[in-house]
Amino acid sequence: MTILDQLPRFSAQDTGAVGEGTLDPLGLSPVAERIAELLAPGLRARMGQPRFTTLAAVGAMAQPDPGTVSASNGPAADIAFEWLVAEALARDKGANPPHTFPGSRKVARALRRNERVSASDYLASPRVFGFNGVYRPFARYAGVLEDKSDELGLKATGLVEAWEQDQGLSGFASRQPGTEGNRFRAEASKYVQDAMEKGVVTAPATGQFLRNLAQVANPTGAGPRERAYLRDLLLHGRVGDGEIRDELVQLIANELAAGPDDMSISDRSLAEFVVPKASTVTRRVLESAIAYETCAAQMDYAFRSVLRHGSSLHGAFTLDMAADAEGVAEIAADFPALVDAAHTAAGALQSPLWAVSPFEAFTEPLDPLQFAQALITHHHRVQANKAKLSWLDVDGDGWRVRRLFRDQPELDPTAWLHPMRLTTIAIFLKATA
Protein backbone atom coordinates (compact mmCIF):
# COMPACT_ATOMS: atom_id res chain seq x y z
CA MET A 1 0.00 0.00 0.00
CA THR A 2 1.39 3.42 -0.94
CA ILE A 3 1.26 6.53 1.22
CA LEU A 4 -1.33 7.95 -1.21
CA ASP A 5 -3.62 4.98 -0.55
CA GLN A 6 -3.51 5.71 3.18
CA LEU A 7 -4.64 9.34 2.93
CA PRO A 8 -8.23 10.14 3.98
CA ARG A 9 -10.76 10.66 1.21
CA PHE A 10 -14.18 12.19 0.88
CA SER A 11 -17.05 9.89 0.11
CA ALA A 12 -18.48 10.13 -3.40
CA GLN A 13 -21.38 12.21 -2.14
CA ASP A 14 -19.35 14.80 -0.23
CA THR A 15 -18.36 17.45 -2.77
CA GLY A 16 -17.10 19.68 0.00
CA ALA A 17 -18.65 22.74 -1.63
CA VAL A 18 -22.40 22.73 -1.76
CA GLY A 19 -23.28 22.03 1.91
CA GLU A 20 -26.14 19.99 3.22
CA GLY A 21 -28.91 22.56 3.17
CA THR A 22 -30.66 22.31 6.53
CA LEU A 23 -34.16 23.38 5.48
CA ASP A 24 -37.02 21.62 3.70
CA PRO A 25 -35.39 18.21 3.03
CA LEU A 26 -38.48 16.95 1.19
CA GLY A 27 -39.24 20.02 -0.91
CA LEU A 28 -42.61 20.64 0.73
CA SER A 29 -42.39 24.37 1.47
CA PRO A 30 -43.09 25.98 -1.94
CA VAL A 31 -46.60 24.56 -2.28
CA ALA A 32 -47.38 25.44 1.35
CA GLU A 33 -46.26 29.01 0.73
CA ARG A 34 -48.56 29.27 -2.29
CA ILE A 35 -51.52 28.07 -0.21
CA ALA A 36 -50.65 30.56 2.55
CA GLU A 37 -50.55 33.37 0.00
CA LEU A 38 -54.04 32.43 -1.17
CA LEU A 39 -55.26 32.51 2.42
CA ALA A 40 -53.62 35.68 3.74
CA PRO A 41 -51.81 37.90 1.25
CA GLY A 42 -49.97 40.75 2.92
CA LEU A 43 -49.29 38.78 6.10
CA ARG A 44 -46.28 36.64 6.97
CA ALA A 45 -45.55 34.10 9.68
CA ARG A 46 -42.69 36.27 11.01
CA MET A 47 -45.09 39.09 11.89
CA GLY A 48 -45.71 38.95 15.62
CA GLN A 49 -46.30 42.58 16.62
CA PRO A 50 -48.38 44.85 14.39
CA ARG A 51 -47.02 47.97 16.08
CA PHE A 52 -43.96 47.77 13.83
CA THR A 53 -46.29 48.84 11.01
CA THR A 54 -46.80 52.10 12.91
CA LEU A 55 -43.06 52.52 13.36
CA ALA A 56 -42.52 52.06 9.63
CA ALA A 57 -44.92 54.94 8.98
CA VAL A 58 -43.33 57.10 11.70
CA GLY A 59 -39.90 56.45 10.21
CA ALA A 60 -41.10 57.32 6.72
CA MET A 61 -42.32 60.69 8.04
CA ALA A 62 -39.07 61.30 9.90
CA GLN A 63 -36.94 61.09 6.76
CA PRO A 64 -34.86 64.18 6.04
CA ASP A 65 -35.49 66.20 2.90
CA PRO A 66 -33.51 64.47 0.13
CA GLY A 67 -31.73 67.68 -0.90
CA THR A 68 -30.18 68.10 2.54
CA VAL A 69 -28.36 64.76 2.62
CA SER A 70 -24.73 64.91 1.52
CA ALA A 71 -22.87 61.97 -0.03
CA SER A 72 -24.06 59.04 2.02
CA ASN A 73 -21.74 56.53 3.67
CA GLY A 74 -24.66 54.82 5.35
CA PRO A 75 -28.03 53.26 4.64
CA ALA A 76 -31.27 54.49 3.16
CA ALA A 77 -33.45 56.63 5.42
CA ASP A 78 -35.80 53.81 6.48
CA ILE A 79 -32.90 51.64 7.61
CA ALA A 80 -31.25 54.58 9.37
CA PHE A 81 -34.43 55.10 11.38
CA GLU A 82 -34.39 51.38 12.24
CA TRP A 83 -30.85 51.80 13.57
CA LEU A 84 -32.07 54.53 15.90
CA VAL A 85 -35.03 52.47 17.11
CA ALA A 86 -32.90 49.35 17.53
CA GLU A 87 -30.30 51.14 19.65
CA ALA A 88 -32.92 53.00 21.67
CA LEU A 89 -34.77 49.78 22.53
CA ALA A 90 -31.55 47.92 23.31
CA ARG A 91 -30.47 50.70 25.69
CA ASP A 92 -33.82 50.87 27.48
CA LYS A 93 -32.89 50.03 31.06
CA GLY A 94 -36.50 50.01 32.18
CA ALA A 95 -37.48 47.12 29.92
CA ASN A 96 -37.99 43.89 31.86
CA PRO A 97 -37.68 41.57 30.01
CA PRO A 98 -35.55 43.33 27.39
CA HIS A 99 -37.29 44.35 24.18
CA THR A 100 -37.20 41.83 21.37
CA PHE A 101 -37.31 42.85 17.73
CA PRO A 102 -35.72 41.69 14.46
CA GLY A 103 -31.96 41.88 15.06
CA SER A 104 -32.19 42.60 18.80
CA ARG A 105 -29.51 40.06 19.73
CA LYS A 106 -26.97 41.50 17.31
CA VAL A 107 -27.59 45.00 18.62
CA ALA A 108 -27.23 43.87 22.24
CA ARG A 109 -23.89 42.25 21.43
CA ALA A 110 -22.67 45.46 19.78
CA LEU A 111 -23.60 47.54 22.83
CA ARG A 112 -21.78 45.12 25.11
CA ARG A 113 -18.68 45.86 23.00
CA ASN A 114 -19.32 49.61 23.53
CA GLU A 115 -20.05 50.03 19.83
CA ARG A 116 -22.81 52.10 18.22
CA VAL A 117 -25.29 50.54 15.83
CA SER A 118 -24.08 50.41 12.24
CA ALA A 119 -24.38 48.15 9.21
CA SER A 120 -22.17 45.50 10.82
CA ASP A 121 -24.41 45.31 13.90
CA TYR A 122 -27.88 45.47 12.40
CA LEU A 123 -28.47 45.68 8.65
CA ALA A 124 -27.39 47.89 5.78
CA SER A 125 -29.73 47.53 2.82
CA PRO A 126 -31.61 44.19 2.59
CA ARG A 127 -35.29 45.13 2.37
CA VAL A 128 -36.71 41.86 3.67
CA PHE A 129 -35.10 42.05 7.13
CA GLY A 130 -35.57 44.39 10.08
CA PHE A 131 -39.02 45.62 11.01
CA ASN A 132 -39.42 47.60 7.79
CA GLY A 133 -38.66 44.51 5.73
CA VAL A 134 -40.69 42.05 7.78
CA TYR A 135 -43.78 44.28 8.03
CA ARG A 136 -43.55 45.92 4.59
CA PRO A 137 -46.00 43.44 2.96
CA PHE A 138 -48.70 44.27 5.51
CA ALA A 139 -47.94 48.01 5.44
CA ARG A 140 -48.40 47.96 1.68
CA TYR A 141 -51.45 45.74 1.85
CA ALA A 142 -53.11 47.94 4.46
CA GLY A 143 -52.39 51.16 2.55
CA VAL A 144 -49.86 52.53 5.06
CA LEU A 145 -47.17 52.44 2.36
CA GLU A 146 -47.63 52.65 -1.38
CA ASP A 147 -47.07 49.40 -3.23
CA LYS A 148 -43.59 49.22 -4.84
CA SER A 149 -42.60 52.86 -4.12
CA ASP A 150 -42.98 52.56 -0.30
CA GLU A 151 -43.96 56.21 -0.09
CA LEU A 152 -46.57 57.09 2.51
CA GLY A 153 -49.96 55.62 1.63
CA LEU A 154 -53.47 56.87 2.22
CA LYS A 155 -53.69 55.23 5.67
CA ALA A 156 -50.33 56.47 6.97
CA THR A 157 -51.37 59.86 8.31
CA GLY A 158 -54.33 58.47 10.24
CA LEU A 159 -52.15 55.79 11.81
CA VAL A 160 -49.39 58.22 12.82
CA GLU A 161 -51.93 60.70 14.19
CA ALA A 162 -53.41 57.94 16.37
CA TRP A 163 -49.88 57.11 17.58
CA GLU A 164 -48.94 60.73 18.31
CA GLN A 165 -52.11 61.36 20.32
CA ASP A 166 -51.44 58.31 22.49
CA GLN A 167 -47.80 59.29 22.99
CA GLY A 168 -48.27 63.01 23.67
CA LEU A 169 -46.59 64.01 20.41
CA SER A 170 -49.36 65.91 18.67
CA GLY A 171 -48.08 67.83 15.67
CA PHE A 172 -45.66 65.11 14.50
CA ALA A 173 -47.60 64.26 11.34
CA SER A 174 -48.64 67.83 10.51
CA ARG A 175 -45.31 69.47 11.45
CA GLN A 176 -47.27 72.07 13.38
CA PRO A 177 -44.75 74.63 14.67
CA GLY A 178 -44.26 74.87 18.40
CA THR A 179 -45.59 71.38 19.17
CA GLU A 180 -43.80 68.60 20.99
CA GLY A 181 -44.45 66.30 18.05
CA ASN A 182 -42.82 68.65 15.56
CA ARG A 183 -39.76 69.05 17.78
CA PHE A 184 -39.43 65.28 18.14
CA ARG A 185 -39.82 64.80 14.37
CA ALA A 186 -37.11 67.36 13.64
CA GLU A 187 -34.73 65.71 16.10
CA ALA A 188 -35.43 62.25 14.66
CA SER A 189 -34.87 63.57 11.14
CA LYS A 190 -31.53 65.07 12.19
CA TYR A 191 -30.25 61.78 13.61
CA VAL A 192 -31.56 59.81 10.63
CA GLN A 193 -29.59 62.13 8.36
CA ASP A 194 -26.48 61.75 10.54
CA ALA A 195 -26.70 57.94 10.31
CA MET A 196 -27.14 58.13 6.53
CA GLU A 197 -24.10 60.38 6.12
CA LYS A 198 -21.78 58.82 8.72
CA GLY A 199 -22.84 55.17 8.60
CA VAL A 200 -23.39 54.92 12.34
CA VAL A 201 -25.84 56.10 15.02
CA THR A 202 -24.67 59.42 16.48
CA ALA A 203 -27.52 60.26 18.86
CA PRO A 204 -26.02 60.62 22.38
CA ALA A 205 -25.95 57.13 23.89
CA THR A 206 -27.34 58.28 27.23
CA GLY A 207 -29.23 61.28 25.89
CA GLN A 208 -32.89 62.16 26.19
CA PHE A 209 -33.71 61.50 22.54
CA LEU A 210 -32.95 57.77 22.65
CA ARG A 211 -34.81 57.45 25.95
CA ASN A 212 -37.85 59.17 24.46
CA LEU A 213 -37.63 57.08 21.30
CA ALA A 214 -37.53 53.86 23.33
CA GLN A 215 -40.68 54.93 25.14
CA VAL A 216 -42.73 55.83 22.05
CA ALA A 217 -41.39 52.89 19.98
CA ASN A 218 -41.87 50.17 22.61
CA PRO A 219 -43.08 47.17 20.53
CA THR A 220 -45.76 46.36 23.13
CA GLY A 221 -46.59 49.95 24.06
CA ALA A 222 -49.35 50.86 21.61
CA GLY A 223 -52.01 53.06 23.12
CA PRO A 224 -55.77 52.68 22.66
CA ARG A 225 -56.10 54.94 19.60
CA GLU A 226 -53.21 53.27 17.81
CA ARG A 227 -54.49 49.78 18.62
CA ALA A 228 -57.94 50.69 17.36
CA TYR A 229 -56.53 52.07 14.11
CA LEU A 230 -54.35 49.01 13.52
CA ARG A 231 -57.30 46.74 14.23
CA ASP A 232 -59.43 48.68 11.78
CA LEU A 233 -56.71 48.27 9.14
CA LEU A 234 -56.83 44.52 9.65
CA LEU A 235 -60.61 44.24 9.85
CA HIS A 236 -61.64 46.78 7.25
CA GLY A 237 -58.56 47.72 5.25
CA ARG A 238 -59.53 45.85 2.09
CA VAL A 239 -56.64 47.26 0.09
CA GLY A 240 -55.95 45.16 -2.98
CA ASP A 241 -57.20 41.70 -3.83
CA GLY A 242 -57.73 39.91 -0.53
CA GLU A 243 -61.31 38.83 -0.09
CA ILE A 244 -60.31 35.48 1.42
CA ARG A 245 -58.02 37.14 3.94
CA ASP A 246 -60.68 39.67 4.88
CA GLU A 247 -63.20 36.89 5.48
CA LEU A 248 -60.71 34.91 7.56
CA VAL A 249 -59.98 37.96 9.70
CA GLN A 250 -63.68 38.31 10.51
CA LEU A 251 -64.14 34.59 11.16
CA ILE A 252 -61.08 34.36 13.43
CA ALA A 253 -62.09 37.53 15.27
CA ASN A 254 -65.47 35.94 15.97
CA GLU A 255 -63.83 32.72 17.21
CA LEU A 256 -61.48 34.61 19.52
CA ALA A 257 -64.37 36.66 20.91
CA ALA A 258 -66.46 33.55 21.57
CA GLY A 259 -63.67 31.31 22.86
CA PRO A 260 -61.97 31.24 26.27
CA ASP A 261 -59.02 33.56 26.90
CA ASP A 262 -56.62 30.62 26.99
CA MET A 263 -58.00 28.86 23.89
CA SER A 264 -55.42 26.96 21.86
CA ILE A 265 -54.23 28.96 18.88
CA SER A 266 -52.51 27.19 16.02
CA ASP A 267 -52.96 27.27 12.27
CA ARG A 268 -54.55 23.84 12.40
CA SER A 269 -56.99 24.61 15.22
CA LEU A 270 -58.00 27.93 13.67
CA ALA A 271 -58.57 26.33 10.26
CA GLU A 272 -60.72 23.61 11.80
CA PHE A 273 -62.69 26.19 13.80
CA VAL A 274 -63.57 28.41 10.86
CA VAL A 275 -63.87 26.02 7.90
CA PRO A 276 -67.52 25.09 8.62
CA LYS A 277 -68.48 28.78 8.67
CA ALA A 278 -66.49 29.89 5.62
CA SER A 279 -67.85 30.75 2.19
CA THR A 280 -67.36 28.23 -0.61
CA VAL A 281 -64.24 29.87 -2.03
CA THR A 282 -62.56 30.35 1.35
CA ARG A 283 -63.58 26.88 2.52
CA ARG A 284 -61.93 25.29 -0.53
CA VAL A 285 -58.62 26.99 0.19
CA LEU A 286 -58.82 26.02 3.87
CA GLU A 287 -59.61 22.42 2.92
CA SER A 288 -56.61 22.42 0.61
CA ALA A 289 -54.40 23.71 3.44
CA ILE A 290 -55.72 21.05 5.82
CA ALA A 291 -55.27 18.21 3.30
CA TYR A 292 -51.82 19.38 2.21
CA GLU A 293 -50.48 19.87 5.74
CA THR A 294 -51.83 16.47 6.81
CA CYS A 295 -49.77 14.88 4.04
CA ALA A 296 -46.72 17.04 4.63
CA ALA A 297 -46.65 16.38 8.39
CA GLN A 298 -46.94 12.60 7.93
CA MET A 299 -44.29 12.52 5.22
CA ASP A 300 -41.85 14.65 7.22
CA TYR A 301 -42.48 12.59 10.35
CA ALA A 302 -41.71 9.34 8.51
CA PHE A 303 -38.51 10.74 7.00
CA ARG A 304 -37.20 12.07 10.29
CA SER A 305 -38.17 8.84 12.00
CA VAL A 306 -35.95 7.01 9.49
CA LEU A 307 -33.09 9.40 10.31
CA ARG A 308 -33.60 8.99 14.06
CA HIS A 309 -33.77 5.19 13.81
CA GLY A 310 -30.79 5.01 11.48
CA SER A 311 -28.72 7.19 13.78
CA SER A 312 -29.56 5.00 16.78
CA LEU A 313 -27.88 2.05 15.06
CA HIS A 314 -24.49 3.82 15.24
CA GLY A 315 -23.47 2.98 11.72
CA ALA A 316 -24.89 2.22 8.32
CA PHE A 317 -28.50 1.09 8.07
CA THR A 318 -30.26 -0.88 5.37
CA LEU A 319 -33.65 -0.51 3.75
CA ASP A 320 -35.08 -3.20 6.04
CA MET A 321 -33.94 -1.17 9.03
CA ALA A 322 -35.41 2.04 7.58
CA ALA A 323 -38.76 0.31 7.13
CA ASP A 324 -38.69 -0.64 10.82
CA ALA A 325 -38.53 3.02 11.92
CA GLU A 326 -41.37 4.19 14.12
CA GLY A 327 -44.50 5.06 12.19
CA VAL A 328 -43.23 4.13 8.73
CA ALA A 329 -45.45 1.07 8.24
CA GLU A 330 -48.57 2.86 9.51
CA ILE A 331 -47.95 5.97 7.40
CA ALA A 332 -47.17 3.85 4.32
CA ALA A 333 -50.56 2.17 4.63
CA ASP A 334 -52.52 5.43 4.99
CA PHE A 335 -50.55 7.73 2.75
CA PRO A 336 -52.12 7.09 -0.70
CA ALA A 337 -55.55 8.08 0.62
CA LEU A 338 -54.10 11.25 2.17
CA VAL A 339 -52.35 12.13 -1.09
CA ASP A 340 -55.56 11.58 -3.03
CA ALA A 341 -57.40 13.92 -0.66
CA ALA A 342 -54.71 16.58 -1.06
CA HIS A 343 -54.79 16.33 -4.85
CA THR A 344 -58.59 16.48 -4.89
CA ALA A 345 -58.66 19.55 -2.64
CA ALA A 346 -56.04 21.29 -4.76
CA GLY A 347 -57.95 20.48 -7.92
CA ALA A 348 -61.00 22.30 -6.58
CA LEU A 349 -59.12 25.62 -6.52
CA GLN A 350 -59.00 28.08 -9.39
CA SER A 351 -55.29 28.68 -8.81
CA PRO A 352 -52.85 25.84 -9.64
CA LEU A 353 -50.70 24.95 -6.64
CA TRP A 354 -48.07 22.83 -8.31
CA ALA A 355 -46.67 21.83 -11.67
CA VAL A 356 -45.42 18.56 -10.18
CA SER A 357 -46.86 17.33 -6.91
CA PRO A 358 -44.29 16.68 -4.15
CA PHE A 359 -46.34 13.56 -3.39
CA GLU A 360 -46.17 12.18 -6.94
CA ALA A 361 -44.12 9.13 -5.96
CA PHE A 362 -46.61 8.18 -3.24
CA THR A 363 -49.92 7.97 -5.09
CA GLU A 364 -49.92 4.16 -5.35
CA PRO A 365 -49.96 1.73 -2.38
CA LEU A 366 -46.45 0.94 -1.14
CA ASP A 367 -45.29 -1.57 1.42
CA PRO A 368 -43.01 -0.26 4.20
CA LEU A 369 -39.81 -1.11 2.30
CA GLN A 370 -41.04 0.59 -0.87
CA PHE A 371 -42.27 3.57 1.10
CA ALA A 372 -38.92 4.00 2.88
CA GLN A 373 -37.07 3.68 -0.43
CA ALA A 374 -39.39 6.26 -2.04
CA LEU A 375 -38.80 8.67 0.86
CA ILE A 376 -35.03 8.41 0.59
CA THR A 377 -35.04 8.65 -3.20
CA HIS A 378 -37.32 11.69 -3.06
CA HIS A 379 -35.03 13.36 -0.51
CA HIS A 380 -31.95 12.74 -2.69
CA ARG A 381 -33.75 14.27 -5.68
CA VAL A 382 -34.88 17.35 -3.74
CA GLN A 383 -31.38 18.00 -2.42
CA ALA A 384 -29.83 17.52 -5.86
CA ASN A 385 -32.28 20.01 -7.37
CA LYS A 386 -31.20 22.53 -4.73
CA ALA A 387 -27.50 21.73 -5.40
CA LYS A 388 -27.22 20.55 -1.80
CA LEU A 389 -25.85 17.37 -0.30
CA SER A 390 -28.17 14.64 0.85
CA TRP A 391 -28.58 14.22 4.59
CA LEU A 392 -27.67 10.56 4.01
CA ASP A 393 -24.40 9.20 2.73
CA VAL A 394 -24.54 5.99 0.71
CA ASP A 395 -22.63 3.30 2.58
CA GLY A 396 -22.42 -0.03 0.77
CA ASP A 397 -25.97 -1.29 0.28
CA GLY A 398 -27.35 1.15 2.85
CA TRP A 399 -26.97 4.66 4.21
CA ARG A 400 -25.33 6.53 7.02
CA VAL A 401 -26.93 9.67 8.50
CA ARG A 402 -24.65 12.67 8.19
CA ARG A 403 -23.47 13.99 11.55
CA LEU A 404 -25.46 17.24 11.43
CA PHE A 405 -28.77 15.37 11.18
CA ARG A 406 -28.36 12.53 13.67
CA ASP A 407 -30.16 14.30 16.51
CA GLN A 408 -33.71 14.51 15.20
CA PRO A 409 -36.43 15.86 17.52
CA GLU A 410 -39.47 13.89 18.56
CA LEU A 411 -42.27 15.25 16.40
CA ASP A 412 -46.04 15.25 16.48
CA PRO A 413 -47.18 13.68 13.21
CA THR A 414 -50.45 15.61 13.41
CA ALA A 415 -48.87 19.06 13.86
CA TRP A 416 -48.80 21.21 10.75
CA LEU A 417 -45.38 21.59 9.23
CA HIS A 418 -45.72 25.00 7.59
CA PRO A 419 -47.18 28.33 8.75
CA MET A 420 -50.45 29.20 7.01
CA ARG A 421 -50.62 32.73 8.54
CA LEU A 422 -53.87 32.10 10.41
CA THR A 423 -51.94 32.36 13.68
CA THR A 424 -50.54 35.70 12.47
CA ILE A 425 -54.11 36.98 12.06
CA ALA A 426 -54.96 35.82 15.60
CA ILE A 427 -51.82 37.48 17.02
CA PHE A 428 -52.66 40.75 15.29
CA LEU A 429 -56.20 40.63 16.61
CA LYS A 430 -55.08 39.90 20.18
CA ALA A 431 -52.40 42.62 20.08
CA THR A 432 -54.93 45.22 18.94
CA ALA A 433 -57.82 44.23 21.20
PyMOL commands that set and color helices and strands:
alter all, ss='L'
color gray80, all
select helices_A, chain A and resi 3-6+29-39+51-61+66-68+77-90+104-112+130-141+156-167+180-198+208-216+224-236+243-258+267-277+280-312+319-323+328-347+360-362+368-385+403-405+422-431
alter helices_A, ss='H'
color red, helices_A
select strands_A, chain A and resi 392-395+398-401
alter strands_A, ss='S'
color yellow, strands_A
deselect
rebuild
show_as cartoon
